[in-house]
Amino acid sequence: MTSIVALDVETTGLDPRTDAIIEIGARRFNGHRVEEEWTTLINPGRHIPEFITALTGINDEMARQAPRLQEALDDLAQFIGASPILGHNIRFDLSFFSKYGLFELNEHIDTYEIASVLLPSAGRYNLGALGQALGVPLPATHRALEDARVTHGVFLRLYEEAAGLPLELIAEIVRHSEPIEWNGAWLFQHILRERRHERVRTQGAQHSAQFFPPPPKPKGPPLRIPEEIVPLDVDEVAAFLEYGGPFAEYFAGYEHRPEQIAMLRAVAQALSNQQHLLVEAGTGVGKSFAYLAPAALFALQNHTRVVVSTNTINLQDQLIQKDIPDLCAALGLDLRAAVLKGRSNYLCPRRLDMLRKHGPRNAEEMRVLGKILVWLYRGASGDRTDINLNGPAEREVWTRLSAEDENCTPEVCLERQGGACPFFTARQAAQNAHIVIVNHALLLTDAAIGNRVLPEYDYLIVDEAHHLEAATTDAMSLRLTQGDMERLLRELGNSSSGVLGDLLQTAHNQIR
């Protein structure tokens, strides 16, 4: 590796046009070896805001005897020299030096950009959170030199993460990053040079089918709407929750709740008699098991499905990841359950291939593309819930890669990709599931477009039903903001960019 300088600055605020530097810290290193450190407080020539003092511990008295920025710049420039400059959100730090014409020719390396790609499911990308997640034994303290040290540690951990990726993936990230200015490129370029003796199997963008194998074949008999239902034995179902029953044996510290058993009986009777039921269950009743147990047994007994609609993702996750597995384990059920979300929550392989073929146009697209490729390589399903899209720019890129295309069909996807679209894989799983979990928005969208989204069902349980009115308003309304219009116009483009540009270029190539 070459010598790199990790740089961090503390400032009076976020605007380089009106705010000033109050501290600079820098560490020169080569791999794990620290070569030299440099730091100084800076007199900003103005009052340091109280909230900055509370954040950094730097006050007016400390800065009063420090040099002005112009007095420190020569020493800093000499310390950095021509070395690559590393920082977390490095553009912010360097923006305070731009009016002096410093460091414009140095290579810039940004741990935020690199972490966004290599840690696609990280909860947060700030320096302190990354340091903790990566096991860097130094805290981020909002003091310049200490944060430069943490940045060095984070960089080394990220380097190890990247070095473990397949060479083909690293080569593709480098290839896409070459035409644009992206401060995450240096690390991948360096690793590619280090591994130049290895052979890259392909130089072109591969089809995304490599990430999406065909969905598994359905298990068990096909589900249907029963012509004649087999009613539940309500007393038998209620006995599962009684003292000495399967629940009491499975759950340590099981608590017998009469309200829960009363609700379970009511749900079992409503399903068996095909009746509507309205239940108000207070906190602590245990309503999830009160409806899941009879719903699961009813669906299994009648080879049919029951749809459960919730308002929040948290409840969906609780049902599919905890409650239903616990229910199956306690009762010994061979139950199939699936979560189905709206199309915008799933990645489209065809759209991803288009981006891989044409390449990203800017740093945001580059960051999201790299993040998705690493995410898929590590076995992601293509469900947007499992990836951290940080900020509106990344979420906008996702909208152009999602399966939000009503004209797409599973046949088209399989024919073009050779694999399976995550949305249609999820939809097929829902077709084969006894319990299908959706949110209110998808439930209402399905109703609005004539039941063309969800698999056919006759039995519905609406949890968190007090949110249904607001969800109906959102689902049945169209909201268009100025940002939406600007995005659509950008996508439409002109003679040299966007959809129009691609069409004109394609037509030009055909004519030639």
N, C-alpha and C positions, 0 to 999 in steps of 0.2 A: 504494500500500500504506500501511498505518498503522504507527505506531511499535509495536514489539514488544520485550519484554525476554526475552532468553535467560538462563535461571537454571540454576545447577548448585551442588550442595552435596557436600562430602566429610564422611563421618561415621565414628563409631567402630564401626559395624556396620549391620545391615540392619533392625533392629526399632526403630521410632520410639518405642515405649513404654519401652524400656530403653537405647537408644543415644543418642548426642548428636552434634550438628554440630561439626565442627572447622574448616571453611572454607566461605565463601560467595563465589561469583563471579557477576556479572551483567553483561550487555551490552545496552544499548538500541540498536536499529537500525531503520532504515526502508529496506527493500530492501537494497541493497549499502552504503548509507551508515551508518557507525557514528556514533551521536550521543553516547554516553557509556558509560563502564564503571565498575563499582563492585566492590570485593572487600575481604575482610578474613578474617584467621584468627580463630577462635573458641576461647576457653578452655573446654573441656568440663567442667572441674571434676573430672576423673578421669584415670586413666592411659590413654594411647592405646595400644591393642594393637600388639604388634610387627609383626603381619602388615599392619596398616593403615599403619604407618610405612614398611614395605617397599614397599607399594603406592603411597603418596602422597608419601613423603619428609617428611611432617609428623611431628615428634616432640614429646615433652612440653615440652622446653625452648623450642621455637618457639612453642608455644601458651600457655605460662605467662604471658607479658606481654600476650597478646591480650585483648580485651574478652569478657565473658560474652555469651551470646546475647541476653538481655533488653536489654543495653546497645546492641546493634547493630540491633535490630528496627525502631526508629523511623526510622533512616536508610535501612534497606532498604525499608521500606514507602513512604517518601517517594520513593525512587528509582524504584520500580516503579509507584506510583500506581494508576491504573485500566487500565494497559496490559495487553493479552493477555500471558500468561506462556508462554514456550516452553521445553521441556526434553525430554531423552531419558529415557523412563519418568518423566514429570513427576509422576505421582501419588506416586512414592517421594519425590522432593524435597519436594513440598508437604506430605507426611504429617508431616514434622518441624516444620511451622508450624501444624498444625491445632489444637493445644491452645491456641494464642494467638489463634485466630479470624482469622488473616490469610489474605488472597488467596482467600477462598472465593467472592467475587463476580467476580473476574477471569476472563476467558475463558482456558481452558487448551488449549495446543497441544502435541501429543506427536509428536516425530519418529519414535519407534519405531512408533506406530500408522500414521503416514503411510507410512513406508518399507515396512512389512509389506504394504500395499496396492499401492504403486507398484512395488515390487521383489519380485514374488511368487516369483522363483526365486533370490533372493540366498542365499548360503551361510550368512551370519550377519547378525544385526541389532544387534549391539552398536555403540556409537558409533564406536570406532576402526575396525572393519571397514567400516562404512558410509562413514566419511570417506575411507578408501582407495579403496573401490569407486567413489565418486562424484567422485574427483579433488579432494578438499578439501586444499589445501596446508598443513594444520596437523595435527599428531599429537594424539590424545587421550592425555593424560598423567596422568589422575586428580588434576589440580589444578583447582580449581573454575573460575577465570577462563579458563584455557586450554581446558577442556572446554566452557564456555559459548560460546567463539569457534568451536570445531568444530561445535557444535550449530547455530549461526547459519549456518555454511557448508553443512552438510548440509541445512538447511531451504531455503536458496536453490536448491540443486541439485534437491531434491525438488519445489520449486515449478515449476521448469522442466519436470521430467518430467510433472507433472500438467497443466500448461498445454498440453501437446501432445496430450492425450487428446480424443476427440470430446466435443462438448458434451452429447450425449445420455447418455454414460456418466457424466460428471461430475454431471449433473442427477439421474441415478438414484442415485448414491452419496449425494448430498445428501438426496434424498427419503427414502431408507431410514434415514439417520442422524438425521433430525429428531426422531422420537419418543423416542430413547434418549440416554443420556449417553455420548458417545464422543468422546475427545479428539483424534481425527483429522479431525473434521468441519470445523474452521475453515478450513483451506487450500482445501478443495473449495468451501465456501460463498463464500469470497472470490473464487475464480476464476469461479464462476458469476455473481456480481455484476459482475465486470469484463467478462464476455462477454454481458451481458444484452441487448445490441443484436442478438446472433445469435438465430436462431430454432431452438428445440428441436423437432425433427420429431415427437416423441411424448412424452406425459406419462406414459403407462402402461408397466408392465413388458412388454417384448417377449418373445416366445417365444425360448427358448434355441436354437432351430433355427438362428438366425442365425449361431451359432458352430459348428454341426456340419452341414456339408453332407453329402449322401448320399455313401457311400463310392464310390470309383472302380470301374468294372466290372472283373471279373477279367481278367488277361492270360494268354494261352496256353491250351493244352488243359486240361480239368479233370483233377485228379489222382485216382488210384484205387489200390486194392490190386491189384497185378498178379496175374493168374491164373498166368502163367508169367513168371518173371523172366529178364532178360538179364544174365548174370553179368559182372562186371568182368574186364578183362584185368589181372591183378595186376601183371605186369611193366611194363605200360604206365603204370599209375598210379604205381608206385614210381619210374619214370623221371623223373617230374615233380620229385622231390626230389633227384635225383642231380646231380653236378657237370655243368654245361653245360645243365641243364634249365631250365624256365620259372621256377622259384623262384630259382635262382641268378642268372638274368638280371634278375628283378624286384627282389629285395631286395639292397640294397647291403650288402656284408660278410656275405653268406649263409654259414652254417656247415653243412657236411655232417655229419649225426649218424646213425650206423648204428642206434642204438636207435630213433630216430624212424621210419626207413624200415622197421625190423622191425615196429614197432607198426602202421604204415600197411598193411603187407602182411597182418598178422593181421586187422585190421578189414575190409579189402577181401574177404578170404576168408570171414570170418564173415557178411558181408552177402550175398555171392554164394551161399554154401552154406546160408543161413538157420540159422546156428549161434549158440549163446550163446558169449560171449567175456568173460573176466575178465582185465584188464590192470592191473598195478601199474607205474606210470611215475613215476620219481623227478623231482625238480626239474631243469629244464634239458633234458628230453627233447624238449619241443615237442609235447606230446600233443594240443593243440588242432588243429593242422594235420594231425597223424597220423590223427585221426578225421574232421575236417571234409572233407578232400580226397576220401577214398573215399565218404563219406556224400553229398557234393554230386554227385559223378559218378554214383553209383548211383541217386540220386533223379531226376536228369535223364534218365538212360538208360532208366528204367523208368516215368517219368511218375507218380511216387509221392512220398510225403513221409517224412522221417526226423525223429523227435522227439529233441531234445537237452535233457536235464534237468540243471540246475546247482543248487548250493546257495546261491550268493551272487548278489546283484544286480551286483556288480562284474564277475564272470565273464560274466554275461549281456551287460552293456554292452560288454565287451571283444570278445565273439563277434560281436555284431550291428553294432557301430560300427567295429571295426578288422579282426578276423581274417577275417570273411566278405567284406567289401569287398576286402581284400588278396588273398584267394584268388581271387575273381572276376576281379580285375584281372590277376593273374599268369597265370591259365589261360584268360582270355577267356571266362568262363562267363556265360550269361544265367540266373542263379540267383535265385529268389525266396526270401527269408528273412523271418521275422516272429517277434516276441516276443509271447507270450500270457501274461497274468498273471491272478490271481484277480479276481473281480468287484469286491472292495473297493478295488482299485487304480484303478478308473475312475469318472469323474464321471457321474452320472445326470442327463440334461437335464430329465426330468420332476420329479425332486426339487428340482433347482435352480430350476425355474419356480415350484414351490410356495413356496420361500423368498422368491423375488422378488415373488410375489403377496402373501403374508402379511406379509413384512417380518421383519427380524431382531428377536429379543427382548432381546438384550443386546450388550455391546461385543464379546464374542468372536465371536458370529455376524455382527456387522456387519463386523468385521475380515476374517473368512474370506470373506464374501460379496464385499466390495470387492476382495479379493485375487484371487478366482476370476474376477470379471468383467474385471479388467485382464489377468489371465493369458490368458483366452480371447480377448480383443480382440487380443492380440499373437500369436495364432495357435497357442496350445497345443492339444495333441491331446486333453486330458482325462485324461492318464495321471498319476496321483498322484506318480510319481517325479520329475516335472518341476516340482513346486511345493514350497516350503518351508513345511510346517505346523509351526509352532514351538510346542512344548509340548503337554501333554495336552489342554488346553481346545480348541485348534484342531483337534487330531486327532479329538476327540469330535464336533465339528461336522461334520468330513468324513465320519464314519461315517453321519451322517444324510443326506448328499448323495451317497454312493457308490452304485454299481450293485449293491449287495449285496441283490438281490431276485430270488429264484429264480422268482417268478411272472411276471416281466417277459419279454416276447418281442420279437424285432426287429419283428414286425408291429405290435404295440401301440405301440412307440416311434415308428416311422415314421408311424403313423396320427395319434398325438397331437402329435408334435413337427414333423413335416414334414422333419426332418433325420435324422441317424443318431446312435445312442448310441455313445460311444467304445468301450464294451465290445464291442458287436456289430460295429463297424468293425474292431476288432482281431481278433475271432473270424473275420470274413470274410477278412481278410488271411491268417490262419493256415490257413484252408481252402484258400487258393490258393498256399501257400508250400511249396517243396521241403524247406526246413529250418525247423522250428518249435522255437523255444527257450522252455522253460518252467522253472519251479523245482520242486524236489522236492515242496514242499507242494501245488502245483497238480496235479502228476503223481499224487500219492497221493490227493488229493481226487477226481480224475477216476476213479481205480480204485474208490474207496469208494462212489461214487454211480452206478456202472454205465456208465462211459465216456460221460457226457453233457456233459462240458465241452470236452475236446479233440477236434479232428477225428479221424476214423478213421485209425489207423496200425497198421502191423505191425513197424516198425523203430524201435528205441529205443536211444539212447546215453546212459548215465548218467555224467556227469562229477562229480567230487567225491563219489564214491559212498560214501566213508567216513563221510559225514554222513547217509546214507540211514536208518540205524536211528533216530537221534534225530528226523529229520524225520518218520518213520513214527509215532513216539510222539506227536509234536505234532499231526499231521494226523488221527490216529484218536482223539484225546482231546478232551474238552470241559472247558474251564476257565472257571469263572464266579467273578468276584471281587465283593467288596462294592461296588466302584465300578461294576461292570457292572449290578448290581441297582439301585443308586441311579439310574443313567442311564436304565434301562428304566422305572423308576417315574416319573422326571421327564418322560419322553416320554409316558407314559400320562396324567399330569397329573391334573386335577380339574375341577370345574365351570367354572373360569375360565381354564384353561391346558391346554396339551398336546393330545393326540389327543382325549381326552374333551371338553375345552373346545371344540375345533373342531367336533366332532360336535354338541354341544348348541347351539352358536351357529348352525350350518347348519340344524338342525331348527327352531330358533326362527324363523329368517328364512323358512323354507319355510311355517311355520304362519301367519306374518304375511302 
